[in-house]
Amino acid sequence: MTYTHLTIDELTTIYSFWKLNKKAYRVAPALHRSAETVYRIYRFLDAGGTLIDYQQHYRRHKQHCGRKPIQL
């Protein structure tokens, strides 16, 4: 199964459920995501982070995934 990056819509949906105190394991199937992915965002928000901070952190680390360029 291929990995798909989180979208802004998914992040705002997770944030909305977090504000409503919904359990992460119940949110994950609705988004077709792993519970650990949702828990990771919940922990970040619980630590005082914001969605903007998370998105910036996510984009910075997103650049390191995937196949590396081949040099011939």
Predicted model as a PDB file, atoms N, CA, C, CB and O in Angstrom, pLDDT in the B-factor column:
MODEL        1                                                                  
ATOM      1  N   MET A   1       0.843  -1.167   0.000  1.00 49.00           N  
ATOM      2  CA  MET A   1       0.000   0.000   0.000  1.00 49.00           C  
ATOM      3  C   MET A   1       0.895   1.238   0.000  1.00 49.00           C  
ATOM      4  CB  MET A   1      -0.963  -0.007   1.217  1.00 49.00           C  
ATOM      5  O   MET A   1       1.860   1.313   0.760  1.00 49.00           O  
ATOM      6  N   THR A   2       0.573   2.195  -0.844  1.00 61.00           N  
ATOM      7  CA  THR A   2       1.380   3.400  -0.919  1.00 61.00           C  
ATOM      8  C   THR A   2       0.966   4.390   0.160  1.00 61.00           C  
ATOM      9  CB  THR A   2       1.262   4.039  -2.300  1.00 61.00           C  
ATOM     10  O   THR A   2      -0.174   4.406   0.622  1.00 61.00           O  
ATOM     11  N   TYR A   3       1.915   5.196   0.535  1.00 68.00           N  
ATOM     12  CA  TYR A   3       1.682   6.203   1.563  1.00 68.00           C  
ATOM     13  C   TYR A   3       1.190   7.483   0.904  1.00 68.00           C  
ATOM     14  CB  TYR A   3       2.970   6.467   2.388  1.00 68.00           C  
ATOM     15  O   TYR A   3       1.732   7.908  -0.116  1.00 68.00           O  
ATOM     16  N   THR A   4       0.179   8.091   1.475  1.00 76.00           N  
ATOM     17  CA  THR A   4      -0.289   9.397   1.004  1.00 76.00           C  
ATOM     18  C   THR A   4      -0.122  10.396   2.135  1.00 76.00           C  
ATOM     19  CB  THR A   4      -1.781   9.335   0.525  1.00 76.00           C  
ATOM     20  O   THR A   4      -0.421  10.107   3.294  1.00 76.00           O  
ATOM     21  N   HIS A   5       0.358  11.565   1.779  1.00 79.00           N  
ATOM     22  CA  HIS A   5       0.611  12.595   2.774  1.00 79.00           C  
ATOM     23  C   HIS A   5      -0.690  13.180   3.291  1.00 79.00           C  
ATOM     24  CB  HIS A   5       1.488  13.694   2.193  1.00 79.00           C  
ATOM     25  O   HIS A   5      -1.711  13.161   2.602  1.00 79.00           O  
ATOM     26  N   LEU A   6      -0.645  13.693   4.490  1.00 84.00           N  
ATOM     27  CA  LEU A   6      -1.811  14.333   5.090  1.00 84.00           C  
ATOM     28  C   LEU A   6      -2.138  15.628   4.347  1.00 84.00           C  
ATOM     29  CB  LEU A   6      -1.566  14.615   6.591  1.00 84.00           C  
ATOM     30  O   LEU A   6      -1.245  16.387   3.970  1.00 84.00           O  
ATOM     31  N   THR A   7      -3.411  15.860   4.149  1.00 86.00           N  
ATOM     32  CA  THR A   7      -3.841  17.095   3.510  1.00 86.00           C  
ATOM     33  C   THR A   7      -4.282  18.088   4.579  1.00 86.00           C  
ATOM     34  CB  THR A   7      -4.986  16.828   2.502  1.00 86.00           C  
ATOM     35  O   THR A   7      -4.482  17.725   5.738  1.00 86.00           O  
ATOM     36  N   ILE A   8      -4.428  19.323   4.179  1.00 88.00           N  
ATOM     37  CA  ILE A   8      -4.910  20.353   5.095  1.00 88.00           C  
ATOM     38  C   ILE A   8      -6.309  20.008   5.586  1.00 88.00           C  
ATOM     39  CB  ILE A   8      -4.905  21.733   4.415  1.00 88.00           C  
ATOM     40  O   ILE A   8      -6.630  20.219   6.756  1.00 88.00           O  
ATOM     41  N   ASP A   9      -7.142  19.479   4.693  1.00 92.00           N  
ATOM     42  CA  ASP A   9      -8.506  19.093   5.085  1.00 92.00           C  
ATOM     43  C   ASP A   9      -8.491  18.023   6.166  1.00 92.00           C  
ATOM     44  CB  ASP A   9      -9.289  18.589   3.868  1.00 92.00           C  
ATOM     45  O   ASP A   9      -9.270  18.090   7.117  1.00 92.00           O  
ATOM     46  N   GLU A  10      -7.607  17.034   6.027  1.00 92.00           N  
ATOM     47  CA  GLU A  10      -7.509  15.979   7.031  1.00 92.00           C  
ATOM     48  C   GLU A  10      -7.022  16.541   8.365  1.00 92.00           C  
ATOM     49  CB  GLU A  10      -6.568  14.868   6.549  1.00 92.00           C  
ATOM     50  O   GLU A  10      -7.517  16.162   9.426  1.00 92.00           O  
ATOM     51  N   LEU A  11      -6.053  17.443   8.300  1.00 91.00           N  
ATOM     52  CA  LEU A  11      -5.540  18.042   9.531  1.00 91.00           C  
ATOM     53  C   LEU A  11      -6.611  18.859  10.244  1.00 91.00           C  
ATOM     54  CB  LEU A  11      -4.331  18.922   9.227  1.00 91.00           C  
ATOM     55  O   LEU A  11      -6.725  18.796  11.468  1.00 91.00           O  
ATOM     56  N   THR A  12      -7.389  19.619   9.495  1.00 92.00           N  
ATOM     57  CA  THR A  12      -8.436  20.422  10.137  1.00 92.00           C  
ATOM     58  C   THR A  12      -9.548  19.537  10.682  1.00 92.00           C  
ATOM     59  CB  THR A  12      -9.014  21.439   9.147  1.00 92.00           C  
ATOM     60  O   THR A  12     -10.152  19.860  11.704  1.00 92.00           O  
ATOM     61  N   THR A  13      -9.823  18.421  10.007  1.00 94.00           N  
ATOM     62  CA  THR A  13     -10.816  17.482  10.520  1.00 94.00           C  
ATOM     63  C   THR A  13     -10.333  16.859  11.827  1.00 94.00           C  
ATOM     64  CB  THR A  13     -11.113  16.386   9.480  1.00 94.00           C  
ATOM     65  O   THR A  13     -11.097  16.748  12.786  1.00 94.00           O  
ATOM     66  N   ILE A  14      -9.080  16.457  11.862  1.00 94.00           N  
ATOM     67  CA  ILE A  14      -8.508  15.886  13.087  1.00 94.00           C  
ATOM     68  C   ILE A  14      -8.526  16.925  14.204  1.00 94.00           C  
ATOM     69  CB  ILE A  14      -7.060  15.385  12.839  1.00 94.00           C  
ATOM     70  O   ILE A  14      -8.838  16.603  15.351  1.00 94.00           O  
ATOM     71  N   TYR A  15      -8.195  18.160  13.873  1.00 94.00           N  
ATOM     72  CA  TYR A  15      -8.220  19.232  14.875  1.00 94.00           C  
ATOM     73  C   TYR A  15      -9.634  19.430  15.423  1.00 94.00           C  
ATOM     74  CB  TYR A  15      -7.695  20.551  14.268  1.00 94.00           C  
ATOM     75  O   TYR A  15      -9.816  19.619  16.626  1.00 94.00           O  
ATOM     76  N   SER A  16     -10.626  19.388  14.547  1.00 94.00           N  
ATOM     77  CA  SER A  16     -12.012  19.556  14.981  1.00 94.00           C  
ATOM     78  C   SER A  16     -12.421  18.448  15.951  1.00 94.00           C  
ATOM     79  CB  SER A  16     -12.953  19.570  13.770  1.00 94.00           C  
ATOM     80  O   SER A  16     -13.050  18.711  16.976  1.00 94.00           O  
ATOM     81  N   PHE A  17     -12.059  17.214  15.619  1.00 95.00           N  
ATOM     82  CA  PHE A  17     -12.372  16.100  16.514  1.00 95.00           C  
ATOM     83  C   PHE A  17     -11.607  16.208  17.830  1.00 95.00           C  
ATOM     84  CB  PHE A  17     -12.052  14.769  15.834  1.00 95.00           C  
ATOM     85  O   PHE A  17     -12.130  15.844  18.883  1.00 95.00           O  
ATOM     86  N   TRP A  18     -10.380  16.704  17.775  1.00 94.00           N  
ATOM     87  CA  TRP A  18      -9.583  16.887  18.986  1.00 94.00           C  
ATOM     88  C   TRP A  18     -10.254  17.906  19.912  1.00 94.00           C  
ATOM     89  CB  TRP A  18      -8.147  17.343  18.629  1.00 94.00           C  
ATOM     90  O   TRP A  18     -10.323  17.709  21.125  1.00 94.00           O  
ATOM     91  N   LYS A  19     -10.753  19.014  19.308  1.00 94.00           N  
ATOM     92  CA  LYS A  19     -11.442  20.037  20.099  1.00 94.00           C  
ATOM     93  C   LYS A  19     -12.719  19.497  20.735  1.00 94.00           C  
ATOM     94  CB  LYS A  19     -11.772  21.244  19.227  1.00 94.00           C  
ATOM     95  O   LYS A  19     -13.123  19.955  21.803  1.00 94.00           O  
ATOM     96  N   LEU A  20     -13.356  18.521  20.081  1.00 95.00           N  
ATOM     97  CA  LEU A  20     -14.577  17.906  20.603  1.00 95.00           C  
ATOM     98  C   LEU A  20     -14.288  16.759  21.564  1.00 95.00           C  
ATOM     99  CB  LEU A  20     -15.433  17.406  19.460  1.00 95.00           C  
ATOM    100  O   LEU A  20     -15.211  16.093  22.033  1.00 95.00           O  
ATOM    101  N   ASN A  21     -13.002  16.523  21.860  1.00 94.00           N  
ATOM    102  CA  ASN A  21     -12.554  15.451  22.756  1.00 94.00           C  
ATOM    103  C   ASN A  21     -12.970  14.058  22.274  1.00 94.00           C  
ATOM    104  CB  ASN A  21     -13.102  15.686  24.151  1.00 94.00           C  
ATOM    105  O   ASN A  21     -13.289  13.187  23.083  1.00 94.00           O  
ATOM    106  N   LYS A  22     -12.966  13.860  20.978  1.00 94.00           N  
ATOM    107  CA  LYS A  22     -13.252  12.532  20.416  1.00 94.00           C  
ATOM    108  C   LYS A  22     -11.984  11.692  20.480  1.00 94.00           C  
ATOM    109  CB  LYS A  22     -13.774  12.637  18.941  1.00 94.00           C  
ATOM    110  O   LYS A  22     -10.878  12.210  20.330  1.00 94.00           O  
ATOM    111  N   LYS A  23     -12.148  10.421  20.698  1.00 93.00           N  
ATOM    112  CA  LYS A  23     -11.014   9.510  20.786  1.00 93.00           C  
ATOM    113  C   LYS A  23     -10.375   9.327  19.411  1.00 93.00           C  
ATOM    114  CB  LYS A  23     -11.454   8.150  21.360  1.00 93.00           C  
ATOM    115  O   LYS A  23     -11.066   9.241  18.396  1.00 93.00           O  
ATOM    116  N   ALA A  24      -9.051   9.268  19.398  1.00 92.00           N  
ATOM    117  CA  ALA A  24      -8.317   9.169  18.140  1.00 92.00           C  
ATOM    118  C   ALA A  24      -8.614   7.861  17.411  1.00 92.00           C  
ATOM    119  CB  ALA A  24      -6.822   9.290  18.397  1.00 92.00           C  
ATOM    120  O   ALA A  24      -8.672   7.839  16.182  1.00 92.00           O  
ATOM    121  N   TYR A  25      -8.801   6.779  18.151  1.00 93.00           N  
ATOM    122  CA  TYR A  25      -9.046   5.496  17.500  1.00 93.00           C  
ATOM    123  C   TYR A  25     -10.412   5.466  16.806  1.00 93.00           C  
ATOM    124  CB  TYR A  25      -8.954   4.366  18.522  1.00 93.00           C  
ATOM    125  O   TYR A  25     -10.649   4.619  15.945  1.00 93.00           O  
ATOM    126  N   ARG A  26     -11.308   6.384  17.176  1.00 93.00           N  
ATOM    127  CA  ARG A  26     -12.601   6.480  16.491  1.00 93.00           C  
ATOM    128  C   ARG A  26     -12.522   7.404  15.272  1.00 93.00           C  
ATOM    129  CB  ARG A  26     -13.678   6.986  17.461  1.00 93.00           C  
ATOM    130  O   ARG A  26     -13.281   7.244  14.317  1.00 93.00           O  
ATOM    131  N   VAL A  27     -11.612   8.356  15.309  1.00 93.00           N  
ATOM    132  CA  VAL A  27     -11.431   9.297  14.206  1.00 93.00           C  
ATOM    133  C   VAL A  27     -10.695   8.625  13.044  1.00 93.00           C  
ATOM    134  CB  VAL A  27     -10.657  10.545  14.683  1.00 93.00           C  
ATOM    135  O   VAL A  27     -11.012   8.870  11.879  1.00 93.00           O  
ATOM    136  N   ALA A  28      -9.723   7.786  13.362  1.00 94.00           N  
ATOM    137  CA  ALA A  28      -8.866   7.177  12.346  1.00 94.00           C  
ATOM    138  C   ALA A  28      -9.636   6.419  11.259  1.00 94.00           C  
ATOM    139  CB  ALA A  28      -7.901   6.243  13.008  1.00 94.00           C  
ATOM    140  O   ALA A  28      -9.356   6.638  10.080  1.00 94.00           O  
ATOM    141  N   PRO A  29     -10.581   5.547  11.587  1.00 94.00           N  
ATOM    142  CA  PRO A  29     -11.298   4.849  10.513  1.00 94.00           C  
ATOM    143  C   PRO A  29     -12.118   5.780   9.626  1.00 94.00           C  
ATOM    144  CB  PRO A  29     -12.206   3.807  11.104  1.00 94.00           C  
ATOM    145  O   PRO A  29     -12.282   5.516   8.435  1.00 94.00           O  
ATOM    146  N   ALA A  30     -12.629   6.859  10.192  1.00 91.00           N  
ATOM    147  CA  ALA A  30     -13.414   7.802   9.401  1.00 91.00           C  
ATOM    148  C   ALA A  30     -12.560   8.488   8.341  1.00 91.00           C  
ATOM    149  CB  ALA A  30     -14.054   8.845  10.307  1.00 91.00           C  
ATOM    150  O   ALA A  30     -13.060   8.859   7.279  1.00 91.00           O  
ATOM    151  N   LEU A  31     -11.278   8.655   8.631  1.00 92.00           N  
ATOM    152  CA  LEU A  31     -10.354   9.298   7.689  1.00 92.00           C  
ATOM    153  C   LEU A  31      -9.547   8.298   6.873  1.00 92.00           C  
ATOM    154  CB  LEU A  31      -9.411  10.207   8.435  1.00 92.00           C  
ATOM    155  O   LEU A  31      -8.749   8.687   6.021  1.00 92.00           O  
ATOM    156  N   HIS A  32      -9.755   7.013   7.132  1.00 91.00           N  
ATOM    157  CA  HIS A  32      -8.982   5.949   6.477  1.00 91.00           C  
ATOM    158  C   HIS A  32      -7.487   6.133   6.734  1.00 91.00           C  
ATOM    159  CB  HIS A  32      -9.262   5.933   4.957  1.00 91.00           C  
ATOM    160  O   HIS A  32      -6.661   5.997   5.832  1.00 91.00           O  
ATOM    161  N   ARG A  33      -7.166   6.444   7.984  1.00 91.00           N  
ATOM    162  CA  ARG A  33      -5.792   6.622   8.431  1.00 91.00           C  
ATOM    163  C   ARG A  33      -5.509   5.706   9.600  1.00 91.00           C  
ATOM    164  CB  ARG A  33      -5.524   8.081   8.815  1.00 91.00           C  
ATOM    165  O   ARG A  33      -6.424   5.198  10.249  1.00 91.00           O  
ATOM    166  N   SER A  34      -4.250   5.504   9.856  1.00 91.00           N  
ATOM    167  CA  SER A  34      -3.835   4.716  11.002  1.00 91.00           C  
ATOM    168  C   SER A  34      -4.129   5.490  12.286  1.00 91.00           C  
ATOM    169  CB  SER A  34      -2.334   4.356  10.906  1.00 91.00           C  
ATOM    170  O   SER A  34      -4.051   6.718  12.316  1.00 91.00           O  
ATOM    171  N   ALA A  35      -4.464   4.763  13.334  1.00 93.00           N  
ATOM    172  CA  ALA A  35      -4.721   5.411  14.619  1.00 93.00           C  
ATOM    173  C   ALA A  35      -3.461   6.120  15.120  1.00 93.00           C  
ATOM    174  CB  ALA A  35      -5.207   4.377  15.661  1.00 93.00           C  
ATOM    175  O   ALA A  35      -3.556   7.171  15.754  1.00 93.00           O  
ATOM    176  N   GLU A  36      -2.293   5.559  14.845  1.00 93.00           N  
ATOM    177  CA  GLU A  36      -1.044   6.169  15.291  1.00 93.00           C  
ATOM    178  C   GLU A  36      -0.837   7.535  14.643  1.00 93.00           C  
ATOM    179  CB  GLU A  36       0.139   5.253  14.974  1.00 93.00           C  
ATOM    180  O   GLU A  36      -0.313   8.445  15.286  1.00 93.00           O  
ATOM    181  N   THR A  37      -1.234   7.694  13.398  1.00 90.00           N  
ATOM    182  CA  THR A  37      -1.125   8.986  12.724  1.00 90.00           C  
ATOM    183  C   THR A  37      -1.964  10.030  13.439  1.00 90.00           C  
ATOM    184  CB  THR A  37      -1.557   8.871  11.256  1.00 90.00           C  
ATOM    185  O   THR A  37      -1.510  11.152  13.663  1.00 90.00           O  
ATOM    186  N   VAL A  38      -3.180   9.667  13.794  1.00 93.00           N  
ATOM    187  CA  VAL A  38      -4.071  10.593  14.493  1.00 93.00           C  
ATOM    188  C   VAL A  38      -3.554  10.856  15.906  1.00 93.00           C  
ATOM    189  CB  VAL A  38      -5.514  10.034  14.541  1.00 93.00           C  
ATOM    190  O   VAL A  38      -3.578  11.996  16.367  1.00 93.00           O  
ATOM    191  N   TYR A  39      -3.089   9.821  16.594  1.00 95.00           N  
ATOM    192  CA  TYR A  39      -2.520   9.994  17.937  1.00 95.00           C  
ATOM    193  C   TYR A  39      -1.324  10.945  17.905  1.00 95.00           C  
ATOM    194  CB  TYR A  39      -2.097   8.631  18.521  1.00 95.00           C  
ATOM    195  O   TYR A  39      -1.154  11.752  18.819  1.00 95.00           O  
ATOM    196  N   ARG A  40      -0.502  10.858  16.871  1.00 92.00           N  
ATOM    197  CA  ARG A  40       0.673  11.715  16.757  1.00 92.00           C  
ATOM    198  C   ARG A  40       0.260  13.191  16.704  1.00 92.00           C  
ATOM    199  CB  ARG A  40       1.492  11.339  15.506  1.00 92.00           C  
ATOM    200  O   ARG A  40       0.874  14.042  17.346  1.00 92.00           O  
ATOM    201  N   ILE A  41      -0.779  13.474  15.934  1.00 93.00           N  
ATOM    202  CA  ILE A  41      -1.270  14.847  15.835  1.00 93.00           C  
ATOM    203  C   ILE A  41      -1.911  15.275  17.154  1.00 93.00           C  
ATOM    204  CB  ILE A  41      -2.283  14.981  14.676  1.00 93.00           C  
ATOM    205  O   ILE A  41      -1.721  16.408  17.598  1.00 93.00           O  
ATOM    206  N   TYR A  42      -2.669  14.374  17.780  1.00 95.00           N  
ATOM    207  CA  TYR A  42      -3.275  14.671  19.083  1.00 95.00           C  
ATOM    208  C   TYR A  42      -2.198  15.021  20.109  1.00 95.00           C  
ATOM    209  CB  TYR A  42      -4.115  13.472  19.577  1.00 95.00           C  
ATOM    210  O   TYR A  42      -2.346  15.985  20.860  1.00 95.00           O  
ATOM    211  N   ARG A  43      -1.119  14.242  20.145  1.00 94.00           N  
ATOM    212  CA  ARG A  43      -0.041  14.509  21.106  1.00 94.00           C  
ATOM    213  C   ARG A  43       0.604  15.862  20.843  1.00 94.00           C  
ATOM    214  CB  ARG A  43       1.021  13.402  21.046  1.00 94.00           C  
ATOM    215  O   ARG A  43       0.941  16.591  21.776  1.00 94.00           O  
ATOM    216  N   PHE A  44       0.773  16.191  19.566  1.00 93.00           N  
ATOM    217  CA  PHE A  44       1.356  17.478  19.205  1.00 93.00           C  
ATOM    218  C   PHE A  44       0.456  18.618  19.681  1.00 93.00           C  
ATOM    219  CB  PHE A  44       1.576  17.565  17.679  1.00 93.00           C  
ATOM    220  O   PHE A  44       0.940  19.612  20.223  1.00 93.00           O  
ATOM    221  N   LEU A  45      -0.844  18.471  19.479  1.00 93.00           N  
ATOM    222  CA  LEU A  45      -1.792  19.500  19.912  1.00 93.00           C  
ATOM    223  C   LEU A  45      -1.870  19.578  21.432  1.00 93.00           C  
ATOM    224  CB  LEU A  45      -3.180  19.223  19.331  1.00 93.00           C  
ATOM    225  O   LEU A  45      -1.987  20.670  21.990  1.00 93.00           O  
ATOM    226  N   ASP A  46      -1.807  18.436  22.106  1.00 93.00           N  
ATOM    227  CA  ASP A  46      -1.832  18.414  23.570  1.00 93.00           C  
ATOM    228  C   ASP A  46      -0.607  19.116  24.167  1.00 93.00           C  
ATOM    229  CB  ASP A  46      -1.903  16.968  24.073  1.00 93.00           C  
ATOM    230  O   ASP A  46      -0.681  19.689  25.254  1.00 93.00           O  
ATOM    231  N   ALA A  47       0.513  19.067  23.452  1.00 94.00           N  
ATOM    232  CA  ALA A  47       1.746  19.691  23.923  1.00 94.00           C  
ATOM    233  C   ALA A  47       1.739  21.202  23.715  1.00 94.00           C  
ATOM    234  CB  ALA A  47       2.940  19.081  23.215  1.00 94.00           C  
ATOM    235  O   ALA A  47       2.695  21.885  24.082  1.00 94.00           O  
ATOM    236  N   GLY A  48       0.660  21.725  23.127  1.00 93.00           N  
ATOM    237  CA  GLY A  48       0.571  23.169  22.938  1.00 93.00           C  
ATOM    238  C   GLY A  48       0.865  23.636  21.531  1.00 93.00           C  
ATOM    239  O   GLY A  48       0.896  24.839  21.274  1.00 93.00           O  
ATOM    240  N   GLY A  49       1.080  22.713  20.618  1.00 90.00           N  
ATOM    241  CA  GLY A  49       1.350  23.087  19.237  1.00 90.00           C  
ATOM    242  C   GLY A  49       0.079  23.501  18.512  1.00 90.00           C  
ATOM    243  O   GLY A  49      -1.031  23.242  18.977  1.00 90.00           O  
ATOM    244  N   THR A  50       0.256  24.144  17.376  1.00 90.00           N  
ATOM    245  CA  THR A  50      -0.878  24.540  16.545  1.00 90.00           C  
ATOM    246  C   THR A  50      -0.811  23.792  15.223  1.00 90.00           C  
ATOM    247  CB  THR A  50      -0.891  26.076  16.309  1.00 90.00           C  
ATOM    248  O   THR A  50       0.201  23.171  14.898  1.00 90.00           O  
ATOM    249  N   LEU A  51      -1.888  23.856  14.474  1.00 87.00           N  
ATOM    250  CA  LEU A  51      -1.899  23.191  13.165  1.00 87.00           C  
ATOM    251  C   LEU A  51      -0.890  23.812  12.211  1.00 87.00           C  
ATOM    252  CB  LEU A  51      -3.295  23.252  12.549  1.00 87.00           C  
ATOM    253  O   LEU A  51      -0.302  23.112  11.387  1.00 87.00           O  
ATOM    254  N   ILE A  52      -0.687  25.095  12.314  1.00 89.00           N  
ATOM    255  CA  ILE A  52       0.297  25.759  11.451  1.00 89.00           C  
ATOM    256  C   ILE A  52       1.693  25.244  11.768  1.00 89.00           C  
ATOM    257  CB  ILE A  52       0.237  27.297  11.624  1.00 89.00           C  
ATOM    258  O   ILE A  52       2.476  24.965  10.860  1.00 89.00           O  
ATOM    259  N   ASP A  53       2.011  25.117  13.066  1.00 90.00           N  
ATOM    260  CA  ASP A  53       3.307  24.569  13.466  1.00 90.00           C  
ATOM    261  C   ASP A  53       3.470  23.142  12.961  1.00 90.00           C  
ATOM    262  CB  ASP A  53       3.461  24.608  14.993  1.00 90.00           C  
ATOM    263  O   ASP A  53       4.525  22.772  12.446  1.00 90.00           O  
ATOM    264  N   TYR A  54       2.413  22.343  13.113  1.00 88.00           N  
ATOM    265  CA  TYR A  54       2.482  20.957  12.676  1.00 88.00           C  
ATOM    266  C   TYR A  54       2.687  20.876  11.173  1.00 88.00           C  
ATOM    267  CB  TYR A  54       1.216  20.205  13.077  1.00 88.00           C  
ATOM    268  O   TYR A  54       3.494  20.074  10.702  1.00 88.00           O  
ATOM    269  N   GLN A  55       1.967  21.699  10.411  1.00 86.00           N  
ATOM    270  CA  GLN A  55       2.082  21.676   8.950  1.00 86.00           C  
ATOM    271  C   GLN A  55       3.487  22.073   8.511  1.00 86.00           C  
ATOM    272  CB  GLN A  55       1.043  22.615   8.313  1.00 86.00           C  
ATOM    273  O   GLN A  55       4.039  21.464   7.594  1.00 86.00           O  
ATOM    274  N   GLN A  56       4.071  23.081   9.148  1.00 86.00           N  
ATOM    275  CA  GLN A  56       5.438  23.494   8.807  1.00 86.00           C  
ATOM    276  C   GLN A  56       6.429  22.381   9.125  1.00 86.00           C  
ATOM    277  CB  GLN A  56       5.823  24.780   9.566  1.00 86.00           C  
ATOM    278  O   GLN A  56       7.318  22.093   8.324  1.00 86.00           O  
ATOM    279  N   HIS A  57       6.283  21.762  10.278  1.00 84.00           N  
ATOM    280  CA  HIS A  57       7.140  20.635  10.669  1.00 84.00           C  
ATOM    281  C   HIS A  57       6.974  19.486   9.695  1.00 84.00           C  
ATOM    282  CB  HIS A  57       6.815  20.168  12.101  1.00 84.00           C  
ATOM    283  O   HIS A  57       7.956  18.866   9.287  1.00 84.00           O  
ATOM    284  N   TYR A  58       5.749  19.201   9.324  1.00 81.00           N  
ATOM    285  CA  TYR A  58       5.422  18.103   8.417  1.00 81.00           C  
ATOM    286  C   TYR A  58       6.035  18.344   7.037  1.00 81.00           C  
ATOM    287  CB  TYR A  58       3.894  17.935   8.301  1.00 81.00           C  
ATOM    288  O   TYR A  58       6.626  17.436   6.452  1.00 81.00           O  
ATOM    289  N   ARG A  59       5.896  19.559   6.519  1.00 81.00           N  
ATOM    290  CA  ARG A  59       6.459  19.872   5.195  1.00 81.00           C  
ATOM    291  C   ARG A  59       7.979  19.777   5.195  1.00 81.00           C  
ATOM    292  CB  ARG A  59       6.031  21.274   4.752  1.00 81.00           C  
ATOM    293  O   ARG A  59       8.581  19.306   4.230  1.00 81.00           O  
ATOM    294  N   ARG A  60       8.593  20.228   6.285  1.00 82.00           N  
ATOM    295  CA  ARG A  60      10.049  20.180   6.378  1.00 82.00           C  
ATOM    296  C   ARG A  60      10.540  18.735   6.318  1.00 82.00           C  
ATOM    297  CB  ARG A  60      10.532  20.856   7.674  1.00 82.00           C  
ATOM    298  O   ARG A  60      11.535  18.453   5.652  1.00 82.00           O  
ATOM    299  N   HIS A  61       9.864  17.826   6.998  1.00 78.00           N  
ATOM    300  CA  HIS A  61      10.279  16.428   7.030  1.00 78.00           C  
ATOM    301  C   HIS A  61       9.764  15.637   5.829  1.00 78.00           C  
ATOM    302  CB  HIS A  61       9.799  15.781   8.308  1.00 78.00           C  
ATOM    303  O   HIS A  61      10.308  14.581   5.506  1.00 78.00           O  
ATOM    304  N   LYS A  62       8.731  16.133   5.172  1.00 74.00           N  
ATOM    305  CA  LYS A  62       8.160  15.470   4.003  1.00 74.00           C  
ATOM    306  C   LYS A  62       9.169  15.424   2.855  1.00 74.00           C  
ATOM    307  CB  LYS A  62       6.878  16.186   3.555  1.00 74.00           C  
ATOM    308  O   LYS A  62       9.118  14.523   2.018  1.00 74.00           O  
ATOM    309  N   GLN A  63      10.074  16.384   2.814  1.00 74.00           N  
ATOM    310  CA  GLN A  63      11.061  16.452   1.746  1.00 74.00           C  
ATOM    311  C   GLN A  63      12.037  15.287   1.779  1.00 74.00           C  
ATOM    312  CB  GLN A  63      11.818  17.746   1.830  1.00 74.00           C  
ATOM    313  O   GLN A  63      12.699  15.006   0.781  1.00 74.00           O  
ATOM    314  N   HIS A  64      12.133  14.607   2.916  1.00 73.00           N  
ATOM    315  CA  HIS A  64      13.116  13.538   3.068  1.00 73.00           C  
ATOM    316  C   HIS A  64      12.584  12.168   2.689  1.00 73.00           C  
ATOM    317  CB  HIS A  64      13.604  13.501   4.475  1.00 73.00           C  
ATOM    318  O   HIS A  64      13.322  11.185   2.751  1.00 73.00           O  
ATOM    319  N   CYS A  65      11.308  12.080   2.294  1.00 71.00           N  
ATOM    320  CA  CYS A  65      10.756  10.778   1.952  1.00 71.00           C  
ATOM    321  C   CYS A  65      10.888  10.538   0.452  1.00 71.00           C  
ATOM    322  CB  CYS A  65       9.281  10.677   2.392  1.00 71.00           C  
ATOM    323  O   CYS A  65      11.164  11.453  -0.323  1.00 71.00           O  
ATOM    324  N   GLY A  66      10.687   9.312   0.077  1.00 69.00           N  
ATOM    325  CA  GLY A  66      10.723   8.978  -1.346  1.00 69.00           C  
ATOM    326  C   GLY A  66      12.099   8.572  -1.815  1.00 69.00           C  
ATOM    327  O   GLY A  66      13.063   8.552  -1.050  1.00 69.00           O  
ATOM    328  N   ARG A  67      12.164   8.255  -3.066  1.00 70.00           N  
ATOM    329  CA  ARG A  67      13.404   7.795  -3.663  1.00 70.00           C  
ATOM    330  C   ARG A  67      14.368   8.954  -3.860  1.00 70.00           C  
ATOM    331  CB  ARG A  67      13.132   7.100  -4.991  1.00 70.00           C  
ATOM    332  O   ARG A  67      13.980  10.055  -4.249  1.00 70.00           O  
ATOM    333  N   LYS A  68      15.605   8.679  -3.587  1.00 72.00           N  
ATOM    334  CA  LYS A  68      16.643   9.682  -3.756  1.00 72.00           C  
ATOM    335  C   LYS A  68      17.021   9.768  -5.239  1.00 72.00           C  
ATOM    336  CB  LYS A  68      17.886   9.346  -2.882  1.00 72.00           C  
ATOM    337  O   LYS A  68      16.931   8.771  -5.957  1.00 72.00           O  
ATOM    338  N   PRO A  69      17.441  10.949  -5.702  1.00 74.00           N  
ATOM    339  CA  PRO A  69      17.856  11.079  -7.112  1.00 74.00           C  
ATOM    340  C   PRO A  69      19.073  10.202  -7.400  1.00 74.00           C  
ATOM    341  CB  PRO A  69      18.176  12.558  -7.454  1.00 74.00           C  
ATOM    342  O   PRO A  69      19.959  10.045  -6.560  1.00 74.00           O  
ATOM    343  N   ILE A  70      19.095   9.649  -8.577  1.00 78.00           N  
ATOM    344  CA  ILE A  70      20.201   8.788  -9.000  1.00 78.00           C  
ATOM    345  C   ILE A  70      21.224   9.639  -9.742  1.00 78.00           C  
ATOM    346  CB  ILE A  70      19.694   7.612  -9.900  1.00 78.00           C  
ATOM    347  O   ILE A  70      20.879  10.415 -10.634  1.00 78.00           O  
ATOM    348  N   GLN A  71      22.469   9.481  -9.363  1.00 80.00           N  
ATOM    349  CA  GLN A  71      23.547  10.168 -10.062  1.00 80.00           C  
ATOM    350  C   GLN A  71      24.317   9.149 -10.882  1.00 80.00           C  
ATOM    351  CB  GLN A  71      24.488  10.907  -9.067  1.00 80.00           C  
ATOM    352  O   GLN A  71      24.789   8.141 -10.357  1.00 80.00           O  
ATOM    353  N   LEU A  72      24.437   9.418 -12.168  1.00 79.00           N  
ATOM    354  CA  LEU A  72      25.163   8.504 -13.049  1.00 79.00           C  
ATOM    355  C   LEU A  72      26.537   8.988 -13.319  1.00 79.00           C  
ATOM    356  CB  LEU A  72      24.440   8.313 -14.340  1.00 79.00           C  
ATOM    357  O   LEU A  72      27.290   8.338 -14.044  1.00 79.00           O  
TER     358      LEU A  72                                                      
ENDMDL                                                                          
END                                                                             
